[in-house]
Each structure stands twice: as C-alpha cells, then as structure tokens.
Amino acid sequence: MTSVPDPEQELARLAEQLDQLATLCQQLRAENRALRDERDRLLAEREHFNQRTQAARQRVEAMLERLQTLSRT
C-alpha cells in the first residue's frame, strides 16, 4: 500500500529545496565573478610580461647587432 505524502510536508520539502538552490545559485555567481576577476588579472599580468619579454628581446637583438658590428671592424 502506497501512502500519499502530506501536502504540507511536501510543500515544506520543496520550499527547503528551493532555498538550497537559491543559496547554491548565489554561491556559484560569486565564485564565477571571482574567477572572472582572477582571469582578467592573469590576462593583464601575462600581457605585462609579454611586453617586458618583447622589450628585453629587442635590447638583446640590438646588443647582438652592435657586437657583430664591432667584431667586423
């Protein structure tokens, strides 16, 4: 024999599940926001290091050209 759930209990259970889902949604939104902020920070940091690397590469290439010029004379 199957018992019919009490509507009040079923409603309370559904309300609790809804509250849990709402809380989870808030947590996931906050986590997503934090991850996007971290991604943006890391992308900016990478761009900064790429610029520094490019500048260092240009300086090294210029030094090598000067050394080659000096070694020819």
N, CA, C, O and CB atoms as a CASP TS submission, in Angstrom:
PFRMAT TS
TARGET T0000
AUTHOR 0000-0000-0000
METHOD Language model
MODEL 1
PARENT N/A
ATOM      1  N   MET     1       0.840  -1.176   0.000  1.00  0.00           N
ATOM      2  CA  MET     1       0.000   0.000   0.000  1.00  0.00           C
ATOM      3  C   MET     1       0.888   1.243   0.000  1.00  0.00           C
ATOM      4  O   MET     1       1.761   1.388   0.855  1.00  0.00           O
ATOM      5  CB  MET     1      -0.957  -0.004   1.217  1.00  0.00           C
ATOM      6  N   THR     2       0.664   2.124  -0.949  1.00  0.00           N
ATOM      7  CA  THR     2       1.460   3.342  -1.031  1.00  0.00           C
ATOM      8  C   THR     2       0.758   4.451  -0.275  1.00  0.00           C
ATOM      9  O   THR     2      -0.460   4.613  -0.335  1.00  0.00           O
ATOM     10  CB  THR     2       1.702   3.752  -2.501  1.00  0.00           C
ATOM     11  N   SER     3       1.574   5.206   0.437  1.00  0.00           N
ATOM     12  CA  SER     3       0.990   6.305   1.205  1.00  0.00           C
ATOM     13  C   SER     3       1.127   7.597   0.415  1.00  0.00           C
ATOM     14  O   SER     3       2.122   7.811  -0.277  1.00  0.00           O
ATOM     15  CB  SER     3       1.668   6.437   2.595  1.00  0.00           C
ATOM     16  N   VAL     4       0.150   8.431   0.522  1.00  0.00           N
ATOM     17  CA  VAL     4       0.152   9.731  -0.145  1.00  0.00           C
ATOM     18  C   VAL     4       0.873  10.706   0.777  1.00  0.00           C
ATOM     19  O   VAL     4       0.526  10.820   1.952  1.00  0.00           O
ATOM     20  CB  VAL     4      -1.314  10.223  -0.477  1.00  0.00           C
ATOM     21  N   PRO     5       1.886  11.420   0.245  1.00  0.00           N
ATOM     22  CA  PRO     5       2.596  12.352   1.116  1.00  0.00           C
ATOM     23  C   PRO     5       1.688  13.490   1.563  1.00  0.00           C
ATOM     24  O   PRO     5       0.810  13.953   0.836  1.00  0.00           O
ATOM     25  CB  PRO     5       3.824  12.912   0.405  1.00  0.00           C
ATOM     26  N   ASP     6       1.939  13.909   2.775  1.00  0.00           N
ATOM     27  CA  ASP     6       1.192  15.037   3.333  1.00  0.00           C
ATOM     28  C   ASP     6       1.529  16.287   2.519  1.00  0.00           C
ATOM     29  O   ASP     6       2.707  16.612   2.368  1.00  0.00           O
ATOM     30  CB  ASP     6       1.528  15.246   4.855  1.00  0.00           C
ATOM     31  N   PRO     7       0.535  16.992   1.994  1.00  0.00           N
ATOM     32  CA  PRO     7       0.810  18.176   1.167  1.00  0.00           C
ATOM     33  C   PRO     7       1.630  19.238   1.900  1.00  0.00           C
ATOM     34  O   PRO     7       2.472  19.901   1.293  1.00  0.00           O
ATOM     35  CB  PRO     7      -0.494  18.788   0.697  1.00  0.00           C
ATOM     36  N   GLU     8       1.393  19.397   3.169  1.00  0.00           N
ATOM     37  CA  GLU     8       2.153  20.395   3.942  1.00  0.00           C
ATOM     38  C   GLU     8       3.625  20.004   4.026  1.00  0.00           C
ATOM     39  O   GLU     8       4.510  20.845   3.863  1.00  0.00           O
ATOM     40  CB  GLU     8       1.563  20.548   5.365  1.00  0.00           C
ATOM     41  N   GLN     9       3.877  18.732   4.281  1.00  0.00           N
ATOM     42  CA  GLN     9       5.263  18.257   4.354  1.00  0.00           C
ATOM     43  C   GLN     9       5.940  18.354   2.990  1.00  0.00           C
ATOM     44  O   GLN     9       7.104  18.743   2.887  1.00  0.00           O
ATOM     45  CB  GLN     9       5.310  16.804   4.866  1.00  0.00           C
ATOM     46  N   GLU    10       5.201  17.996   1.951  1.00  0.00           N
ATOM     47  CA  GLU    10       5.748  18.070   0.594  1.00  0.00           C
ATOM     48  C   GLU    10       6.069  19.521   0.232  1.00  0.00           C
ATOM     49  O   GLU    10       7.110  19.798  -0.364  1.00  0.00           O
ATOM     50  CB  GLU    10       4.753  17.466  -0.429  1.00  0.00           C
ATOM     51  N   LEU    11       5.193  20.429   0.583  1.00  0.00           N
ATOM     52  CA  LEU    11       5.422  21.850   0.316  1.00  0.00           C
ATOM     53  C   LEU    11       6.628  22.359   1.102  1.00  0.00           C
ATOM     54  O   LEU    11       7.430  23.129   0.572  1.00  0.00           O
ATOM     55  CB  LEU    11       4.170  22.674   0.669  1.00  0.00           C
ATOM     56  N   ALA    12       6.762  21.945   2.342  1.00  0.00           N
ATOM     57  CA  ALA    12       7.908  22.351   3.160  1.00  0.00           C
ATOM     58  C   ALA    12       9.202  21.798   2.567  1.00  0.00           C
ATOM     59  O   ALA    12      10.219  22.492   2.530  1.00  0.00           O
ATOM     60  CB  ALA    12       7.736  21.868   4.620  1.00  0.00           C
ATOM     61  N   ARG    13       9.163  20.553   2.104  1.00  0.00           N
ATOM     62  CA  ARG    13      10.343  19.943   1.493  1.00  0.00           C
ATOM     63  C   ARG    13      10.732  20.688   0.217  1.00  0.00           C
ATOM     64  O   ARG    13      11.911  20.956  -0.013  1.00  0.00           O
ATOM     65  CB  ARG    13      10.086  18.455   1.186  1.00  0.00           C
ATOM     66  N   LEU    14       9.762  21.015  -0.595  1.00  0.00           N
ATOM     67  CA  LEU    14      10.035  21.748  -1.830  1.00  0.00           C
ATOM     68  C   LEU    14      10.564  23.157  -1.539  1.00  0.00           C
ATOM     69  O   LEU    14      11.458  23.645  -2.230  1.00  0.00           O
ATOM     70  CB  LEU    14       8.767  21.830  -2.687  1.00  0.00           C
ATOM     71  N   ALA    15      10.010  23.798  -0.520  1.00  0.00           N
ATOM     72  CA  ALA    15      10.484  25.134  -0.139  1.00  0.00           C
ATOM     73  C   ALA    15      11.934  25.071   0.328  1.00  0.00           C
ATOM     74  O   ALA    15      12.730  25.953   0.006  1.00  0.00           O
ATOM     75  CB  ALA    15       9.592  25.733   0.972  1.00  0.00           C
ATOM     76  N   GLU    16      12.279  24.033   1.084  1.00  0.00           N
ATOM     77  CA  GLU    16      13.659  23.856   1.550  1.00  0.00           C
ATOM     78  C   GLU    16      14.591  23.625   0.362  1.00  0.00           C
ATOM     79  O   GLU    16      15.686  24.186   0.313  1.00  0.00           O
ATOM     80  CB  GLU    16      13.753  22.673   2.547  1.00  0.00           C
ATOM     81  N   GLN    17      14.166  22.811  -0.582  1.00  0.00           N
ATOM     82  CA  GLN    17      14.985  22.574  -1.773  1.00  0.00           C
ATOM     83  C   GLN    17      15.168  23.863  -2.574  1.00  0.00           C
ATOM     84  O   GLN    17      16.251  24.133  -3.094  1.00  0.00           O
ATOM     85  CB  GLN    17      14.345  21.487  -2.656  1.00  0.00           C
ATOM     86  N   LEU    18      14.117  24.642  -2.666  1.00  0.00           N
ATOM     87  CA  LEU    18      14.201  25.910  -3.382  1.00  0.00           C
ATOM     88  C   LEU    18      15.180  26.856  -2.692  1.00  0.00           C
ATOM     89  O   LEU    18      15.967  27.531  -3.355  1.00  0.00           O
ATOM     90  CB  LEU    18      12.814  26.561  -3.484  1.00  0.00           C
ATOM     91  N   ASP    19      15.130  26.903  -1.370  1.00  0.00           N
ATOM     92  CA  ASP    19      16.083  27.734  -0.618  1.00  0.00           C
ATOM     93  C   ASP    19      17.515  27.264  -0.859  1.00  0.00           C
ATOM     94  O   ASP    19      18.419  28.079  -1.046  1.00  0.00           O
ATOM     95  CB  ASP    19      15.761  27.698   0.894  1.00  0.00           C
ATOM     96  N   GLN    20      17.717  25.951  -0.855  1.00  0.00           N
ATOM     97  CA  GLN    20      19.055  25.411  -1.098  1.00  0.00           C
ATOM     98  C   GLN    20      19.542  25.761  -2.502  1.00  0.00           C
ATOM     99  O   GLN    20      20.707  26.112  -2.691  1.00  0.00           O
ATOM    100  CB  GLN    20      19.060  23.891  -0.903  1.00  0.00           C
ATOM    101  N   LEU    21      18.656  25.664  -3.476  1.00  0.00           N
ATOM    102  CA  LEU    21      19.032  26.013  -4.848  1.00  0.00           C
ATOM    103  C   LEU    21      19.357  27.498  -4.978  1.00  0.00           C
ATOM    104  O   LEU    21      20.298  27.871  -5.678  1.00  0.00           O
ATOM    105  CB  LEU    21      17.910  25.640  -5.817  1.00  0.00           C
ATOM    106  N   ALA    22      18.583  28.338  -4.310  1.00  0.00           N
ATOM    107  CA  ALA    22      18.838  29.781  -4.354  1.00  0.00           C
ATOM    108  C   ALA    22      20.190  30.098  -3.724  1.00  0.00           C
ATOM    109  O   ALA    22      20.942  30.923  -4.244  1.00  0.00           O
ATOM    110  CB  ALA    22      17.714  30.557  -3.630  1.00  0.00           C
ATOM    111  N   THR    23      20.500  29.447  -2.607  1.00  0.00           N
ATOM    112  CA  THR    23      21.790  29.649  -1.948  1.00  0.00           C
ATOM    113  C   THR    23      22.926  29.177  -2.846  1.00  0.00           C
ATOM    114  O   THR    23      23.939  29.863  -2.986  1.00  0.00           O
ATOM    115  CB  THR    23      21.834  28.909  -0.601  1.00  0.00           C
ATOM    116  N   LEU    24      22.758  28.016  -3.447  1.00  0.00           N
ATOM    117  CA  LEU    24      23.778  27.493  -4.352  1.00  0.00           C
ATOM    118  C   LEU    24      23.978  28.430  -5.539  1.00  0.00           C
ATOM    119  O   LEU    24      25.108  28.671  -5.963  1.00  0.00           O
ATOM    120  CB  LEU    24      23.394  26.090  -4.843  1.00  0.00           C
ATOM    121  N   CYS    25      22.891  28.950  -6.065  1.00  0.00           N
ATOM    122  CA  CYS    25      22.979  29.877  -7.197  1.00  0.00           C
ATOM    123  C   CYS    25      23.778  31.123  -6.808  1.00  0.00           C
ATOM    124  O   CYS    25      24.620  31.580  -7.581  1.00  0.00           O
ATOM    125  CB  CYS    25      21.565  30.278  -7.681  1.00  0.00           C
ATOM    126  N   GLN    26      23.525  31.668  -5.631  1.00  0.00           N
ATOM    127  CA  GLN    26      24.278  32.837  -5.158  1.00  0.00           C
ATOM    128  C   GLN    26      25.758  32.506  -5.013  1.00  0.00           C
ATOM    129  O   GLN    26      26.620  33.292  -5.406  1.00  0.00           O
ATOM    130  CB  GLN    26      23.715  33.335  -3.813  1.00  0.00           C
ATOM    131  N   GLN    27      26.046  31.340  -4.448  1.00  0.00           N
ATOM    132  CA  GLN    27      27.441  30.933  -4.275  1.00  0.00           C
ATOM    133  C   GLN    27      28.139  30.774  -5.620  1.00  0.00           C
ATOM    134  O   GLN    27      29.280  31.203  -5.788  1.00  0.00           O
ATOM    135  CB  GLN    27      27.522  29.623  -3.486  1.00  0.00           C
ATOM    136  N   LEU    28      27.457  30.162  -6.568  1.00  0.00           N
ATOM    137  CA  LEU    28      28.052  29.956  -7.887  1.00  0.00           C
ATOM    138  C   LEU    28      28.261  31.277  -8.622  1.00  0.00           C
ATOM    139  O   LEU    28      29.259  31.449  -9.323  1.00  0.00           O
ATOM    140  CB  LEU    28      27.173  29.029  -8.723  1.00  0.00           C
ATOM    141  N   ARG    29      27.331  32.201  -8.465  1.00  0.00           N
ATOM    142  CA  ARG    29      27.503  33.524  -9.083  1.00  0.00           C
ATOM    143  C   ARG    29      28.716  34.240  -8.493  1.00  0.00           C
ATOM    144  O   ARG    29      29.504  34.844  -9.221  1.00  0.00           O
ATOM    145  CB  ARG    29      26.231  34.384  -8.892  1.00  0.00           C
ATOM    146  N   ALA    30      28.859  34.170  -7.175  1.00  0.00           N
ATOM    147  CA  ALA    30      30.006  34.811  -6.523  1.00  0.00           C
ATOM    148  C   ALA    30      31.308  34.145  -6.964  1.00  0.00           C
ATOM    149  O   ALA    30      32.294  34.827  -7.241  1.00  0.00           O
ATOM    150  CB  ALA    30      29.865  34.746  -4.983  1.00  0.00           C
ATOM    151  N   GLU    31      31.309  32.834  -7.029  1.00  0.00           N
ATOM    152  CA  GLU    31      32.506  32.112  -7.466  1.00  0.00           C
ATOM    153  C   GLU    31      32.834  32.455  -8.920  1.00  0.00           C
ATOM    154  O   GLU    31      33.998  32.656  -9.266  1.00  0.00           O
ATOM    155  CB  GLU    31      32.311  30.586  -7.305  1.00  0.00           C
ATOM    156  N   ASN    32      31.827  32.521  -9.752  1.00  0.00           N
ATOM    157  CA  ASN    32      32.020  32.858 -11.157  1.00  0.00           C
ATOM    158  C   ASN    32      32.598  34.267 -11.293  1.00  0.00           C
ATOM    159  O   ASN    32      33.504  34.500 -12.093  1.00  0.00           O
ATOM    160  CB  ASN    32      30.688  32.745 -11.927  1.00  0.00           C
ATOM    161  N   ARG    33      32.073  35.195 -10.512  1.00  0.00           N
ATOM    162  CA  ARG    33      32.581  36.574 -10.528  1.00  0.00           C
ATOM    163  C   ARG    33      34.048  36.603 -10.101  1.00  0.00           C
ATOM    164  O   ARG    33      34.869  37.282 -10.718  1.00  0.00           O
ATOM    165  CB  ARG    33      31.733  37.482  -9.599  1.00  0.00           C
ATOM    166  N   ALA    34      34.369  35.864  -9.045  1.00  0.00           N
ATOM    167  CA  ALA    34      35.752  35.824  -8.559  1.00  0.00           C
ATOM    168  C   ALA    34      36.675  35.197  -9.604  1.00  0.00           C
ATOM    169  O   ALA    34      37.794  35.669  -9.809  1.00  0.00           O
ATOM    170  CB  ALA    34      35.837  35.035  -7.234  1.00  0.00           C
ATOM    171  N   LEU    35      36.213  34.148 -10.258  1.00  0.00           N
ATOM    172  CA  LEU    35      37.033  33.500 -11.287  1.00  0.00           C
ATOM    173  C   LEU    35      37.247  34.421 -12.487  1.00  0.00           C
ATOM    174  O   LEU    35      38.334  34.446 -13.064  1.00  0.00           O
ATOM    175  CB  LEU    35      36.379  32.190 -11.744  1.00  0.00           C
ATOM    176  N   ARG    36      36.228  35.168 -12.859  1.00  0.00           N
ATOM    177  CA  ARG    36      36.388  36.122 -13.966  1.00  0.00           C
ATOM    178  C   ARG    36      37.369  37.228 -13.598  1.00  0.00           C
ATOM    179  O   ARG    36      38.201  37.632 -14.410  1.00  0.00           O
ATOM    180  CB  ARG    36      35.030  36.734 -14.352  1.00  0.00           C
ATOM    181  N   ASP    37      37.260  37.709 -12.366  1.00  0.00           N
ATOM    182  CA  ASP    37      38.207  38.736 -11.914  1.00  0.00           C
ATOM    183  C   ASP    37      39.633  38.202 -11.935  1.00  0.00           C
ATOM    184  O   ASP    37      40.554  38.889 -12.376  1.00  0.00           O
ATOM    185  CB  ASP    37      37.845  39.221 -10.497  1.00  0.00           C
ATOM    186  N   GLU    38      39.811  36.976 -11.459  1.00  0.00           N
ATOM    187  CA  GLU    38      41.141  36.353 -11.446  1.00  0.00           C
ATOM    188  C   GLU    38      41.656  36.160 -12.874  1.00  0.00           C
ATOM    189  O   GLU    38      42.826  36.416 -13.157  1.00  0.00           O
ATOM    190  CB  GLU    38      41.099  34.994 -10.704  1.00  0.00           C
ATOM    191  N   ARG    39      40.780  35.710 -13.765  1.00  0.00           N
ATOM    192  CA  ARG    39      41.162  35.546 -15.169  1.00  0.00           C
ATOM    193  C   ARG    39      41.612  36.883 -15.766  1.00  0.00           C
ATOM    194  O   ARG    39      42.632  36.950 -16.451  1.00  0.00           O
ATOM    195  CB  ARG    39      39.984  34.966 -15.984  1.00  0.00           C
ATOM    196  N   ASP    40      40.850  37.939 -15.503  1.00  0.00           N
ATOM    197  CA  ASP    40      41.210  39.257 -16.030  1.00  0.00           C
ATOM    198  C   ASP    40      42.555  39.717 -15.482  1.00  0.00           C
ATOM    199  O   ASP    40      43.367  40.288 -16.209  1.00  0.00           O
ATOM    200  CB  ASP    40      40.124  40.285 -15.688  1.00  0.00           C
ATOM    201  N   ARG    41      42.786  39.465 -14.193  1.00  0.00           N
ATOM    202  CA  ARG    41      44.055  39.852 -13.580  1.00  0.00           C
ATOM    203  C   ARG    41      45.212  39.080 -14.219  1.00  0.00           C
ATOM    204  O   ARG    41      46.259  39.649 -14.527  1.00  0.00           O
ATOM    205  CB  ARG    41      44.019  39.603 -12.055  1.00  0.00           C
ATOM    206  N   LEU    42      45.004  37.785 -14.411  1.00  0.00           N
ATOM    207  CA  LEU    42      46.060  36.961 -15.008  1.00  0.00           C
ATOM    208  C   LEU    42      46.327  37.342 -16.465  1.00  0.00           C
ATOM    209  O   LEU    42      47.476  37.331 -16.908  1.00  0.00           O
ATOM    210  CB  LEU    42      45.682  35.484 -14.923  1.00  0.00           C
ATOM    211  N   LEU    43      45.282  37.675 -17.202  1.00  0.00           N
ATOM    212  CA  LEU    43      45.477  38.114 -18.586  1.00  0.00           C
ATOM    213  C   LEU    43      46.269  39.418 -18.641  1.00  0.00           C
ATOM    214  O   LEU    43      47.150  39.582 -19.484  1.00  0.00           O
ATOM    215  CB  LEU    43      44.123  38.291 -19.289  1.00  0.00           C
ATOM    216  N   ALA    44      45.950  40.339 -17.737  1.00  0.00           N
ATOM    217  CA  ALA    44      46.690  41.603 -17.690  1.00  0.00           C
ATOM    218  C   ALA    44      48.143  41.358 -17.297  1.00  0.00           C
ATOM    219  O   ALA    44      49.051  41.975 -17.853  1.00  0.00           O
ATOM    220  CB  ALA    44      46.029  42.583 -16.699  1.00  0.00           C
ATOM    221  N   GLU    45      48.361  40.462 -16.345  1.00  0.00           N
ATOM    222  CA  GLU    45      49.722  40.131 -15.920  1.00  0.00           C
ATOM    223  C   GLU    45      50.503  39.492 -17.070  1.00  0.00           C
ATOM    224  O   GLU    45      51.672  39.808 -17.288  1.00  0.00           O
ATOM    225  CB  GLU    45      49.693  39.183 -14.701  1.00  0.00           C
ATOM    226  N   ARG    46      49.851  38.600 -17.795  1.00  0.00           N
ATOM    227  CA  ARG    46      50.504  37.960 -18.941  1.00  0.00           C
ATOM    228  C   ARG    46      50.879  38.999 -19.994  1.00  0.00           C
ATOM    229  O   ARG    46      51.974  38.950 -20.553  1.00  0.00           O
ATOM    230  CB  ARG    46      49.587  36.884 -19.559  1.00  0.00           C
ATOM    231  N   GLU    47      49.982  39.930 -20.263  1.00  0.00           N
ATOM    232  CA  GLU    47      50.270  40.978 -21.242  1.00  0.00           C
ATOM    233  C   GLU    47      51.463  41.822 -20.792  1.00  0.00           C
ATOM    234  O   GLU    47      52.325  42.176 -21.596  1.00  0.00           O
ATOM    235  CB  GLU    47      49.032  41.875 -21.454  1.00  0.00           C
ATOM    236  N   HIS    48      51.500  42.135 -19.506  1.00  0.00           N
ATOM    237  CA  HIS    48      52.621  42.907 -18.955  1.00  0.00           C
ATOM    238  C   HIS    48      53.936  42.149 -19.163  1.00  0.00           C
ATOM    239  O   HIS    48      54.925  42.730 -19.611  1.00  0.00           O
ATOM    240  CB  HIS    48      52.396  43.197 -17.441  1.00  0.00           C
ATOM    241  N   PHE    49      53.946  40.852 -18.839  1.00  0.00           N
ATOM    242  CA  PHE    49      55.169  40.060 -19.003  1.00  0.00           C
ATOM    243  C   PHE    49      55.536  39.890 -20.475  1.00  0.00           C
ATOM    244  O   PHE    49      56.717  39.871 -20.822  1.00  0.00           O
ATOM    245  CB  PHE    49      55.001  38.688 -18.349  1.00  0.00           C
ATOM    246  N   ASN    50      54.533  39.767 -21.336  1.00  0.00           N
ATOM    247  CA  ASN    50      54.818  39.685 -22.772  1.00  0.00           C
ATOM    248  C   ASN    50      55.489  40.964 -23.267  1.00  0.00           C
ATOM    249  O   ASN    50      56.418  40.913 -24.072  1.00  0.00           O
ATOM    250  CB  ASN    50      53.524  39.426 -23.564  1.00  0.00           C
ATOM    251  N   GLN    51      55.017  42.103 -22.785  1.00  0.00           N
ATOM    252  CA  GLN    51      55.621  43.379 -23.175  1.00  0.00           C
ATOM    253  C   GLN    51      57.054  43.474 -22.665  1.00  0.00           C
ATOM    254  O   GLN    51      57.946  43.919 -23.387  1.00  0.00           O
ATOM    255  CB  GLN    51      54.788  44.558 -22.640  1.00  0.00           C
ATOM    256  N   ARG    52      57.274  43.059 -21.427  1.00  0.00           N
ATOM    257  CA  ARG    52      58.634  43.089 -20.876  1.00  0.00           C
ATOM    258  C   ARG    52      59.551  42.139 -21.632  1.00  0.00           C
ATOM    259  O   ARG    52      60.708  42.467 -21.894  1.00  0.00           O
ATOM    260  CB  ARG    52      58.618  42.725 -19.385  1.00  0.00           C
ATOM    261  N   THR    53      59.039  40.967 -21.982  1.00  0.00           N
ATOM    262  CA  THR    53      59.839  40.000 -22.736  1.00  0.00           C
ATOM    263  C   THR    53      60.192  40.553 -24.105  1.00  0.00           C
ATOM    264  O   THR    53      61.329  40.422 -24.559  1.00  0.00           O
ATOM    265  CB  THR    53      59.087  38.669 -22.883  1.00  0.00           C
ATOM    266  N   GLN    54      59.224  41.170 -24.760  1.00  0.00           N
ATOM    267  CA  GLN    54      59.478  41.754 -26.077  1.00  0.00           C
ATOM    268  C   GLN    54      60.522  42.865 -25.981  1.00  0.00           C
ATOM    269  O   GLN    54      61.410  42.956 -26.828  1.00  0.00           O
ATOM    270  CB  GLN    54      58.173  42.300 -26.685  1.00  0.00           C
ATOM    271  N   ALA    55      60.420  43.703 -24.962  1.00  0.00           N
ATOM    272  CA  ALA    55      61.399  44.781 -24.786  1.00  0.00           C
ATOM    273  C   ALA    55      62.791  44.198 -24.537  1.00  0.00           C
ATOM    274  O   ALA    55      63.775  44.688 -25.091  1.00  0.00           O
ATOM    275  CB  ALA    55      60.986  45.707 -23.613  1.00  0.00           C
ATOM    276  N   ALA    56      62.879  43.159 -23.711  1.00  0.00           N
ATOM    277  CA  ALA    56      64.173  42.523 -23.441  1.00  0.00           C
ATOM    278  C   ALA    56      64.726  41.883 -24.713  1.00  0.00           C
ATOM    279  O   ALA    56      65.924  41.970 -24.984  1.00  0.00           O
ATOM    280  CB  ALA    56      64.037  41.461 -22.323  1.00  0.00           C
ATOM    281  N   ARG    57      63.865  41.249 -25.483  1.00  0.00           N
ATOM    282  CA  ARG    57      64.298  40.632 -26.741  1.00  0.00           C
ATOM    283  C   ARG    57      64.874  41.695 -27.684  1.00  0.00           C
ATOM    284  O   ARG    57      65.906  41.475 -28.320  1.00  0.00           O
ATOM    285  CB  ARG    57      63.115  39.892 -27.421  1.00  0.00           C
ATOM    286  N   GLN    58      64.207  42.834 -27.767  1.00  0.00           N
ATOM    287  CA  GLN    58      64.691  43.911 -28.638  1.00  0.00           C
ATOM    288  C   GLN    58      66.046  44.438 -28.164  1.00  0.00           C
ATOM    289  O   GLN    58      66.923  44.731 -28.977  1.00  0.00           O
ATOM    290  CB  GLN    58      63.667  45.059 -28.687  1.00  0.00           C
ATOM    291  N   ARG    59      66.212  44.556 -26.847  1.00  0.00           N
ATOM    292  CA  ARG    59      67.501  45.019 -26.322  1.00  0.00           C
ATOM    293  C   ARG    59      68.611  44.018 -26.632  1.00  0.00           C
ATOM    294  O   ARG    59      69.712  44.409 -27.019  1.00  0.00           O
ATOM    295  CB  ARG    59      67.410  45.251 -24.804  1.00  0.00           C
ATOM    296  N   VAL    60      68.322  42.731 -26.462  1.00  0.00           N
ATOM    297  CA  VAL    60      69.323  41.697 -26.748  1.00  0.00           C
ATOM    298  C   VAL    60      69.670  41.700 -28.234  1.00  0.00           C
ATOM    299  O   VAL    60      70.843  41.608 -28.596  1.00  0.00           O
ATOM    300  CB  VAL    60      68.808  40.300 -26.317  1.00  0.00           C
ATOM    301  N   GLU    61      68.670  41.803 -29.087  1.00  0.00           N
ATOM    302  CA  GLU    61      68.935  41.843 -30.527  1.00  0.00           C
ATOM    303  C   GLU    61      69.788  43.053 -30.891  1.00  0.00           C
ATOM    304  O   GLU    61      70.689  42.950 -31.724  1.00  0.00           O
ATOM    305  CB  GLU    61      67.619  41.870 -31.315  1.00  0.00           C
ATOM    306  N   ALA    62      69.511  44.196 -30.275  1.00  0.00           N
ATOM    307  CA  ALA    62      70.304  45.398 -30.540  1.00  0.00           C
ATOM    308  C   ALA    62      71.747  45.194 -30.075  1.00  0.00           C
ATOM    309  O   ALA    62      72.685  45.597 -30.763  1.00  0.00           O
ATOM    310  CB  ALA    62      69.679  46.630 -29.836  1.00  0.00           C
ATOM    311  N   MET    63      71.925  44.569 -28.908  1.00  0.00           N
ATOM    312  CA  MET    63      73.280  44.302 -28.417  1.00  0.00           C
ATOM    313  C   MET    63      74.021  43.350 -29.352  1.00  0.00           C
ATOM    314  O   MET    63      75.203  43.551 -29.630  1.00  0.00           O
ATOM    315  CB  MET    63      73.231  43.716 -26.997  1.00  0.00           C
ATOM    316  N   LEU    64      73.341  42.322 -29.834  1.00  0.00           N
ATOM    317  CA  LEU    64      73.969  41.376 -30.755  1.00  0.00           C
ATOM    318  C   LEU    64      74.386  42.070 -32.051  1.00  0.00           C
ATOM    319  O   LEU    64      75.460  41.795 -32.587  1.00  0.00           O
ATOM    320  CB  LEU    64      73.012  40.213 -31.061  1.00  0.00           C
ATOM    321  N   GLU    65      73.557  42.948 -32.543  1.00  0.00           N
ATOM    322  CA  GLU    65      73.913  43.696 -33.755  1.00  0.00           C
ATOM    323  C   GLU    65      75.142  44.566 -33.512  1.00  0.00           C
ATOM    324  O   GLU    65      76.028  44.646 -34.363  1.00  0.00           O
ATOM    325  CB  GLU    65      72.730  44.568 -34.219  1.00  0.00           C
ATOM    326  N   ARG    66      75.194  45.216 -32.350  1.00  0.00           N
ATOM    327  CA  ARG    66      76.369  46.047 -32.026  1.00  0.00           C
ATOM    328  C   ARG    66      77.622  45.185 -31.919  1.00  0.00           C
ATOM    329  O   ARG    66      78.690  45.572 -32.393  1.00  0.00           O
ATOM    330  CB  ARG    66      76.143  46.822 -30.703  1.00  0.00           C
ATOM    331  N   LEU    67      77.491  44.014 -31.293  1.00  0.00           N
ATOM    332  CA  LEU    67      78.642  43.115 -31.173  1.00  0.00           C
ATOM    333  C   LEU    67      79.109  42.637 -32.547  1.00  0.00           C
ATOM    334  O   LEU    67      80.309  42.562 -32.811  1.00  0.00           O
ATOM    335  CB  LEU    67      78.290  41.909 -30.285  1.00  0.00           C
ATOM    336  N   GLN    68      78.170  42.321 -33.401  1.00  0.00           N
ATOM    337  CA  GLN    68      78.545  41.893 -34.751  1.00  0.00           C
ATOM    338  C   GLN    68      79.236  43.031 -35.497  1.00  0.00           C
ATOM    339  O   GLN    68      80.208  42.806 -36.218  1.00  0.00           O
ATOM    340  CB  GLN    68      77.305  41.416 -35.534  1.00  0.00           C
ATOM    341  N   THR    69      78.737  44.239 -35.324  1.00  0.00           N
ATOM    342  CA  THR    69      79.360  45.396 -35.971  1.00  0.00           C
ATOM    343  C   THR    69      80.768  45.601 -35.435  1.00  0.00           C
ATOM    344  O   THR    69      81.692  45.867 -36.204  1.00  0.00           O
ATOM    345  CB  THR    69      78.514  46.669 -35.753  1.00  0.00           C
ATOM    346  N   LEU    70      80.939  45.480 -34.125  1.00  0.00           N
ATOM    347  CA  LEU    70      82.259  45.660 -33.518  1.00  0.00           C
ATOM    348  C   LEU    70      83.223  44.563 -33.960  1.00  0.00           C
ATOM    349  O   LEU    70      84.409  44.825 -34.164  1.00  0.00           O
ATOM    350  CB  LEU    70      82.147  45.675 -31.990  1.00  0.00           C
ATOM    351  N   SER    71      82.729  43.348 -34.108  1.00  0.00           N
ATOM    352  CA  SER    71      83.620  42.246 -34.479  1.00  0.00           C
ATOM    353  C   SER    71      84.060  42.343 -35.942  1.00  0.00           C
ATOM    354  O   SER    71      85.076  41.755 -36.311  1.00  0.00           O
ATOM    355  CB  SER    71      82.929  40.903 -34.232  1.00  0.00           C
ATOM    356  N   ARG    72      83.330  43.061 -36.768  1.00  0.00           N
ATOM    357  CA  ARG    72      83.693  43.233 -38.176  1.00  0.00           C
ATOM    358  C   ARG    72      84.783  44.282 -38.350  1.00  0.00           C
ATOM    359  O   ARG    72      85.508  44.274 -39.345  1.00  0.00           O
ATOM    360  CB  ARG    72      82.467  43.622 -38.994  1.00  0.00           C
ATOM    361  N   THR    73      84.896  45.171 -37.392  1.00  0.00           N
ATOM    362  CA  THR    73      85.887  46.255 -37.544  1.00  0.00           C
ATOM    363  C   THR    73      87.217  45.887 -36.956  1.00  0.00           C
ATOM    364  O   THR    73      88.154  46.683 -37.001  1.00  0.00           O
ATOM    365  CB  THR    73      85.393  47.528 -36.897  1.00  0.00           C
TER
END
